C-alpha cells in the first residue's frame, strides 16, 4: 500500500540547520533561541501541526504492525523550556497503543543501588513503538556535571571511581555512545532534542508561573536556584552534544523561545525520522493468502 504524504511541506524549514550528527561541532553561543516563524497565524500553526501529527500517527500504525523497528525521542532542556507541552502536542491524536512515554525523576533508592543505565534499559521502547523520554540518562552528564557533589554524596560509587569527576563524565560519554549504538543495532532509532530556550525567556516563563495561581504547582524554588548555574549548564550541554552526537543518534537543537515554532520543528524532525525508516505494512503469511476464499466462506455462514 502506498504511504500517504503529509500535507505540510517542511522542505523549506532547513531542519539540517538544527541537526548535529557529529560531522560538525555544536556551539551553544551560535545556536539560535528563536528563528522566523514557520506559521502565518495561530490557525495556520494548528493546521500544520495537525497535518504532521496525522502523518506521524499513520507511520506509527505501520511501525506497530510491522513490529521490527522502534523510535526513541529524548527531550532535554532547562526548566520551563516547554518539554511537557511539546510532548503533549506531538502526541495528541496519536494512537496511544503505539506510544510509550516516561518522565525520569530523581533516582529512587532502588535505582541508586544499580548503575545509572539500569532504570533506562527497563523503559526503552519495544519494537513497533515510539518511546518518549522526558529527561533521560543525559541528566548524568548534565545536572551531575554541574553538581559533581552528587557523585560522591548520593550515587554510592566506590571512592576510587570519583577522585577525578571529569574522568567519570568522559567515561559516561563513552557508555552513552555505546548504549545508543546498541539500541540502534537492535532496531531502535534514537533522536535527541535539546530545546534551546534563552535565559531571559525562561525568566519570563517562571515569572508567569508565579503570577498565575493555577500554575503555582509547576513552580519550584529549585528552578530559580539552578538559574544561578546557567553558564555551567550551557557549557555542559555543549560538551554533551559534541561528545554524543552521531549519525545513528543525532541531536536536534531546537530554538525554543517561540513555543509554536518549537513544536512545529519537533514534529517535523520526528516525521522526517519516521519517513527515513524502512517501515511498511507486513505481508500476510502464505497460509492465510492460500485460504482467503475458504475463510470468507466460513465467515459468511
C-alpha positions as a Markdown table, in Angstrom:
| # | Residue | x | y | z |
|---|---|---|---|---|
| 1 | Unk | 0.0 | 0.0 | 0.0 |
| 2 | Unk | 1.3 | 3.4 | -0.9 |
| 3 | Unk | 2.3 | 5.6 | 2.0 |
| 4 | Unk | 0.3 | 8.8 | 2.3 |
| 5 | Unk | 2.3 | 12.1 | 2.4 |
| 6 | Unk | 1.8 | 14.9 | 4.8 |
| 7 | Unk | 0.0 | 18.0 | 3.5 |
| 8 | Unk | 2.7 | 20.2 | 5.1 |
| 9 | Unk | 5.8 | 20.8 | 3.1 |
| 10 | Unk | 8.7 | 21.1 | 5.5 |
| 11 | Unk | 11.4 | 21.1 | 2.9 |
| 12 | Unk | 12.0 | 24.8 | 3.3 |
| 13 | Unk | 12.3 | 24.6 | 7.0 |
| 14 | Unk | 16.0 | 23.8 | 6.9 |
| 15 | Unk | 15.9 | 21.1 | 9.6 |
| 16 | Unk | 19.5 | 20.3 | 8.8 |
| 17 | Unk | 20.4 | 23.7 | 10.4 |
| 18 | Unk | 19.4 | 22.3 | 13.7 |
| 19 | Unk | 20.7 | 18.7 | 13.3 |
| 20 | Unk | 24.1 | 17.6 | 14.8 |
| 21 | Unk | 25.3 | 14.2 | 13.9 |
| 22 | Unk | 28.9 | 14.5 | 14.9 |
| 23 | Unk | 30.1 | 15.8 | 11.5 |
| 24 | Unk | 30.3 | 19.4 | 12.7 |
| 25 | Unk | 30.8 | 20.9 | 16.1 |
| 26 | Unk | 28.0 | 22.3 | 18.1 |
| 27 | Unk | 28.4 | 25.8 | 19.6 |
| 28 | Unk | 25.9 | 26.9 | 22.2 |
| 29 | Unk | 26.7 | 30.6 | 21.5 |
| 30 | Unk | 25.9 | 30.1 | 17.8 |
| 31 | Unk | 22.7 | 28.1 | 18.4 |
| 32 | Unk | 19.6 | 30.3 | 17.9 |
| 33 | Unk | 16.9 | 30.6 | 20.6 |
| 34 | Unk | 14.5 | 32.0 | 18.1 |
| 35 | Unk | 14.0 | 32.0 | 14.3 |
| 36 | Unk | 11.5 | 33.4 | 11.8 |
| 37 | Unk | 8.0 | 31.9 | 12.4 |
| 38 | Unk | 7.1 | 28.9 | 10.3 |
| 39 | Unk | 3.4 | 29.8 | 10.5 |
| 40 | Unk | 1.4 | 32.7 | 9.4 |
| 41 | Unk | -1.2 | 32.7 | 12.2 |
| 42 | Unk | -2.3 | 30.6 | 15.1 |
| 43 | Unk | -4.8 | 28.9 | 12.8 |
| 44 | Unk | -2.0 | 28.1 | 10.3 |
| 45 | Unk | 0.1 | 26.7 | 13.1 |
| 46 | Unk | -2.6 | 24.4 | 14.2 |
| 47 | Unk | -3.3 | 23.2 | 10.7 |
| 48 | Unk | 0.4 | 22.5 | 10.0 |
| 49 | Unk | 0.9 | 20.7 | 13.3 |
| 50 | Unk | -2.3 | 18.6 | 12.9 |
| 51 | Unk | -1.2 | 17.6 | 9.4 |
| 52 | Unk | 2.2 | 16.4 | 10.6 |
| 53 | Unk | 0.7 | 14.6 | 13.7 |
| 54 | Unk | -1.8 | 12.8 | 11.4 |
| 55 | Unk | 1.1 | 11.6 | 9.2 |
| 56 | Unk | 3.1 | 10.6 | 12.3 |
| 57 | Unk | 0.1 | 8.6 | 13.5 |
| 58 | Unk | -0.2 | 6.8 | 10.1 |
| 59 | Unk | 3.5 | 5.8 | 10.2 |
| 60 | Unk | 3.4 | 4.7 | 13.8 |
| 61 | Unk | 0.5 | 2.4 | 12.9 |
| 62 | Unk | 2.6 | 0.9 | 10.2 |
| 63 | Unk | 5.6 | 0.5 | 12.5 |
| 64 | Unk | 3.4 | -1.0 | 15.2 |
| 65 | Unk | 2.0 | -3.6 | 12.7 |
| 66 | Unk | 5.4 | -4.4 | 11.2 |
| 67 | Unk | 7.0 | -4.8 | 14.7 |
| 68 | Unk | 10.6 | -4.6 | 13.5 |
| 69 | Unk | 11.7 | -1.1 | 14.4 |
| 70 | Unk | 11.2 | 1.4 | 17.2 |
| 71 | Unk | 12.0 | 5.0 | 17.8 |
| 72 | Unk | 13.1 | 6.8 | 20.9 |
| 73 | Unk | 12.7 | 10.5 | 21.3 |
| 74 | Unk | 14.8 | 12.1 | 24.1 |
| 75 | Unk | 13.9 | 15.6 | 25.4 |
| 76 | Unk | 16.5 | 17.6 | 27.4 |
| 77 | Unk | 16.3 | 21.2 | 28.3 |
| 78 | Unk | 16.4 | 23.8 | 31.0 |
| 79 | Unk | 13.3 | 24.2 | 33.2 |
| 80 | Unk | 10.3 | 25.9 | 31.6 |
| 81 | Unk | 11.7 | 25.3 | 28.1 |
| 82 | Unk | 8.4 | 23.6 | 27.2 |
| 83 | Unk | 9.1 | 19.8 | 27.2 |
| 84 | Unk | 5.8 | 18.8 | 28.6 |
| 85 | Unk | 3.7 | 20.9 | 26.3 |
| 86 | Unk | 5.7 | 19.9 | 23.2 |
| 87 | Unk | 5.3 | 16.2 | 24.0 |
| 88 | Unk | 1.6 | 16.6 | 24.7 |
| 89 | Unk | 1.0 | 18.4 | 21.4 |
| 90 | Unk | 3.2 | 16.0 | 19.4 |
| 91 | Unk | 1.2 | 13.0 | 20.7 |
| 92 | Unk | -2.4 | 14.4 | 20.8 |
| 93 | Unk | -4.3 | 12.4 | 18.2 |
| 94 | Unk | -1.8 | 9.6 | 18.0 |
| 95 | Unk | -2.9 | 6.1 | 18.8 |
| 96 | Unk | -1.8 | 5.5 | 22.5 |
| 97 | Unk | -1.1 | 1.9 | 21.8 |
| 98 | Unk | 1.8 | 2.9 | 19.6 |
| 99 | Unk | 3.5 | 5.2 | 22.2 |
| 100 | Unk | 5.3 | 4.8 | 25.5 |
| 101 | Unk | 6.1 | 8.0 | 27.5 |
| 102 | Unk | 8.3 | 8.1 | 30.6 |
| 103 | Unk | 9.4 | 11.1 | 32.7 |
| 104 | Unk | 12.6 | 10.5 | 34.7 |
| 105 | Unk | 12.6 | 12.0 | 38.2 |
| 106 | Unk | 15.3 | 11.9 | 40.9 |
| 107 | Unk | 16.6 | 8.3 | 41.2 |
| 108 | Unk | 14.9 | 6.2 | 43.9 |
| 109 | Unk | 16.9 | 4.2 | 46.5 |
| 110 | Unk | 16.5 | 1.1 | 44.4 |
| 111 | Unk | 17.7 | 2.8 | 41.3 |
| 112 | Unk | 20.7 | 4.2 | 43.1 |
| 113 | Unk | 21.7 | 0.6 | 44.0 |
| 114 | Unk | 22.3 | 0.0 | 40.3 |
| 115 | Unk | 24.2 | 1.6 | 37.5 |
| 116 | Unk | 22.6 | 4.8 | 36.1 |
| 117 | Unk | 21.5 | 3.0 | 32.9 |
| 118 | Unk | 19.6 | 0.3 | 34.8 |
| 119 | Unk | 16.4 | 2.2 | 35.1 |
| 120 | Unk | 16.8 | 3.5 | 31.5 |
| 121 | Unk | 17.0 | 0.0 | 29.9 |
| 122 | Unk | 13.7 | -1.0 | 31.6 |
| 123 | Unk | 11.9 | 1.9 | 29.9 |
| 124 | Unk | 13.3 | 1.6 | 26.4 |
| 125 | Unk | 10.5 | 1.3 | 23.8 |
| 126 | Unk | 9.5 | -2.0 | 22.5 |
| 127 | Unk | 9.9 | -2.8 | 18.8 |
| 128 | Unk | 6.9 | -1.3 | 17.0 |
| 129 | Unk | 6.5 | 1.7 | 19.3 |
| 130 | Unk | 7.5 | 5.2 | 19.8 |
| 131 | Unk | 9.2 | 5.9 | 23.1 |
| 132 | Unk | 9.5 | 9.3 | 24.6 |
| 133 | Unk | 11.9 | 10.2 | 27.5 |
| 134 | Unk | 11.1 | 13.5 | 29.3 |
| 135 | Unk | 14.6 | 14.0 | 30.6 |
| 136 | Unk | 16.8 | 10.9 | 30.5 |
| 137 | Unk | 20.2 | 9.3 | 31.1 |
| 138 | Unk | 21.7 | 12.6 | 29.9 |
| 139 | Unk | 21.0 | 14.0 | 33.3 |
| 140 | Unk | 24.0 | 12.0 | 34.4 |
| 141 | Unk | 26.3 | 14.3 | 32.3 |
| 142 | Unk | 24.3 | 17.5 | 32.7 |
| 143 | Unk | 22.9 | 18.0 | 36.2 |
| 144 | Unk | 25.5 | 15.8 | 37.8 |
| 145 | Unk | 28.3 | 17.6 | 36.0 |
| 146 | Unk | 27.1 | 20.9 | 37.2 |
| 147 | Unk | 26.8 | 19.5 | 40.7 |
| 148 | Unk | 29.6 | 16.9 | 40.9 |
| 149 | Unk | 29.0 | 16.5 | 44.6 |
| 150 | Unk | 26.1 | 14.2 | 43.6 |
| 151 | Unk | 28.7 | 11.7 | 42.5 |
| 152 | Unk | 30.2 | 11.4 | 46.0 |
| 153 | Unk | 27.3 | 12.1 | 48.2 |
| 154 | Unk | 24.4 | 10.3 | 46.6 |
| 155 | Unk | 25.4 | 7.9 | 43.8 |
| 156 | Unk | 27.1 | 5.4 | 46.1 |
| 157 | Unk | 30.0 | 4.9 | 43.8 |
| 158 | Unk | 33.3 | 3.5 | 45.2 |
| 159 | Unk | 35.6 | 6.3 | 46.3 |
| 160 | Unk | 38.4 | 5.5 | 43.9 |
| 161 | Unk | 36.0 | 6.0 | 41.0 |
| 162 | Unk | 35.1 | 9.6 | 41.9 |
| 163 | Unk | 38.5 | 11.1 | 42.6 |
| 164 | Unk | 38.5 | 12.6 | 39.2 |
| 165 | Unk | 34.9 | 13.7 | 38.3 |
| 166 | Unk | 35.9 | 14.8 | 34.7 |
| 167 | Unk | 37.2 | 11.3 | 34.1 |
| 168 | Unk | 33.8 | 9.9 | 35.3 |
| 169 | Unk | 31.9 | 12.1 | 32.8 |
| 170 | Unk | 34.3 | 11.2 | 29.9 |
| 171 | Unk | 33.6 | 7.5 | 30.7 |
| 172 | Unk | 29.9 | 8.1 | 30.8 |
| 173 | Unk | 30.0 | 9.8 | 27.4 |
| 174 | Unk | 31.6 | 6.5 | 26.1 |
| 175 | Unk | 29.0 | 4.4 | 27.8 |
| 176 | Unk | 26.2 | 6.5 | 26.4 |
| 177 | Unk | 27.6 | 6.3 | 22.9 |
| 178 | Unk | 27.9 | 2.5 | 23.2 |
| 179 | Unk | 24.4 | 2.3 | 24.7 |
| 180 | Unk | 22.9 | 4.2 | 21.8 |
| 181 | Unk | 24.8 | 2.2 | 19.3 |
| 182 | Unk | 23.4 | -1.0 | 21.0 |
| 183 | Unk | 19.9 | 0.4 | 20.7 |
| 184 | Unk | 20.1 | 1.2 | 17.0 |
| 185 | Unk | 21.9 | -2.1 | 16.4 |
| 186 | Unk | 18.7 | -3.7 | 17.7 |
| 187 | Unk | 16.3 | -1.7 | 15.6 |
| 188 | Unk | 15.5 | 1.2 | 18.0 |
| 189 | Unk | 16.4 | 4.5 | 16.4 |
| 190 | Unk | 17.4 | 7.4 | 18.7 |
| 191 | Unk | 16.6 | 11.1 | 18.1 |
| 192 | Unk | 17.5 | 13.6 | 20.8 |
| 193 | Unk | 16.1 | 17.1 | 21.2 |
| 194 | Unk | 17.7 | 20.0 | 23.0 |
| 195 | Unk | 15.0 | 22.6 | 23.5 |
| 196 | Unk | 17.2 | 25.7 | 23.4 |
| 197 | Unk | 15.4 | 28.4 | 25.5 |
| 198 | Unk | 17.2 | 31.7 | 26.3 |
| 199 | Unk | 17.8 | 32.8 | 29.9 |
| 200 | Unk | 15.5 | 35.8 | 29.5 |
| 201 | Unk | 12.7 | 33.8 | 28.1 |
| 202 | Unk | 13.0 | 31.3 | 30.9 |
| 203 | Unk | 12.8 | 34.2 | 33.4 |
| 204 | Unk | 9.6 | 35.4 | 31.9 |
| 205 | Unk | 8.0 | 31.9 | 31.9 |
| 206 | Unk | 9.0 | 31.3 | 35.5 |
| 207 | Unk | 7.6 | 34.7 | 36.5 |
| 208 | Unk | 4.4 | 33.9 | 34.6 |
| 209 | Unk | 4.0 | 30.8 | 36.8 |
| 210 | Unk | 4.2 | 33.0 | 39.9 |
| 211 | Unk | 1.6 | 35.3 | 38.5 |
| 212 | Unk | -0.9 | 32.5 | 37.7 |
| 213 | Unk | -2.3 | 30.6 | 40.8 |
| 214 | Unk | -3.2 | 27.7 | 38.5 |
| 215 | Unk | 0.4 | 27.3 | 37.6 |
| 216 | Unk | 1.9 | 27.5 | 41.1 |
| 217 | Unk | 2.1 | 23.7 | 41.2 |
| 218 | Unk | 4.6 | 23.9 | 38.4 |
| 219 | Unk | 6.9 | 26.3 | 40.2 |
| 220 | Unk | 9.8 | 25.2 | 42.2 |
| 221 | Unk | 12.4 | 27.3 | 44.0 |
| 222 | Unk | 15.0 | 24.8 | 42.8 |
| 223 | Unk | 14.3 | 26.2 | 39.3 |
| 224 | Unk | 15.4 | 29.7 | 40.5 |
| 225 | Unk | 18.5 | 28.2 | 42.2 |
| 226 | Unk | 19.5 | 26.4 | 39.1 |
| 227 | Unk | 19.4 | 29.6 | 37.0 |
| 228 | Unk | 22.4 | 30.7 | 39.0 |
| 229 | Unk | 24.3 | 27.9 | 37.3 |
| 230 | Unk | 23.2 | 28.9 | 33.8 |
| 231 | Unk | 26.7 | 29.3 | 32.2 |
| 232 | Unk | 27.7 | 25.9 | 33.7 |
| 233 | Unk | 24.6 | 24.3 | 32.2 |
| 234 | Unk | 25.2 | 25.8 | 28.8 |
| 235 | Unk | 28.8 | 24.5 | 28.9 |
| 236 | Unk | 27.6 | 21.1 | 29.9 |
| 237 | Unk | 25.0 | 21.0 | 27.1 |
| 238 | Unk | 27.6 | 22.0 | 24.5 |
| 239 | Unk | 30.1 | 19.3 | 25.7 |
| 240 | Unk | 27.4 | 16.7 | 25.9 |
| 241 | Unk | 26.0 | 17.3 | 22.4 |
| 242 | Unk | 29.5 | 17.3 | 20.9 |
| 243 | Unk | 30.5 | 14.2 | 22.8 |
| 244 | Unk | 27.4 | 12.1 | 21.9 |
| 245 | Unk | 26.1 | 13.3 | 18.5 |
| 246 | Unk | 26.3 | 10.6 | 15.9 |
| 247 | Unk | 24.7 | 9.7 | 12.6 |
| 248 | Unk | 22.7 | 6.9 | 14.3 |
| 249 | Unk | 21.7 | 9.0 | 17.3 |
| 250 | Unk | 21.8 | 12.7 | 16.3 |
| 251 | Unk | 20.9 | 15.8 | 18.4 |
| 252 | Unk | 18.4 | 18.4 | 17.2 |
| 253 | Unk | 19.0 | 21.8 | 18.8 |
| 254 | Unk | 15.5 | 23.4 | 18.6 |
| 255 | Unk | 15.1 | 27.2 | 19.1 |
| 256 | Unk | 12.6 | 27.2 | 22.0 |
| 257 | Unk | 11.7 | 30.9 | 22.7 |
| 258 | Unk | 8.7 | 30.6 | 20.4 |
| 259 | Unk | 6.7 | 27.6 | 21.6 |
| 260 | Unk | 4.7 | 27.3 | 18.5 |
| 261 | Unk | 7.8 | 27.2 | 16.3 |
| 262 | Unk | 9.4 | 24.8 | 18.6 |
| 263 | Unk | 6.5 | 22.3 | 18.4 |
| 264 | Unk | 6.4 | 22.5 | 14.6 |
| 265 | Unk | 10.1 | 21.8 | 14.3 |
| 266 | Unk | 10.0 | 18.9 | 16.8 |
| 267 | Unk | 7.1 | 17.4 | 14.8 |
| 268 | Unk | 8.8 | 17.9 | 11.5 |
| 269 | Unk | 12.1 | 16.3 | 12.8 |
| 270 | Unk | 10.1 | 13.3 | 14.2 |
| 271 | Unk | 8.2 | 12.9 | 10.9 |
| 272 | Unk | 11.4 | 13.1 | 8.9 |
| 273 | Unk | 13.0 | 10.4 | 11.0 |
| 274 | Unk | 10.0 | 8.1 | 10.7 |
| 275 | Unk | 9.8 | 8.7 | 6.9 |
| 276 | Unk | 13.5 | 7.7 | 6.6 |
| 277 | Unk | 12.9 | 4.4 | 8.3 |
| 278 | Unk | 12.4 | 1.2 | 6.3 |
| 279 | Unk | 8.9 | 0.5 | 7.6 |
| 280 | Unk | 5.9 | -0.9 | 5.6 |
| 281 | Unk | 2.8 | -2.9 | 6.2 |
| 282 | Unk | 3.7 | -6.5 | 6.9 |
| 283 | Unk | 2.5 | -9.0 | 4.3 |
| 284 | Unk | 0.1 | -11.8 | 5.2 |
| 285 | Unk | 1.6 | -15.2 | 5.7 |
| 286 | Unk | 1.3 | -17.7 | 2.8 |
| 287 | Unk | -1.1 | -19.9 | 4.6 |
| 288 | Unk | -3.6 | -17.1 | 5.0 |
| 289 | Unk | -3.2 | -16.0 | 1.4 |
| 290 | Unk | -3.8 | -19.5 | 0.2 |
| 291 | Unk | -7.0 | -19.8 | 2.2 |
| 292 | Unk | -8.7 | -16.5 | 1.8 |
| 293 | Unk | -11.6 | -17.8 | -0.2 |
| 294 | Unk | -12.3 | -20.6 | 2.3 |
| 295 | Unk | -12.1 | -18.2 | 5.2 |
| 296 | Unk | -14.5 | -15.8 | 3.6 |
| 297 | Unk | -17.0 | -18.7 | 3.0 |
| 298 | Unk | -16.7 | -19.7 | 6.7 |
| 299 | Unk | -17.3 | -16.1 | 7.8 |
| 300 | Unk | -20.3 | -15.8 | 5.5 |
| 301 | Unk | -22.0 | -18.7 | 7.3 |
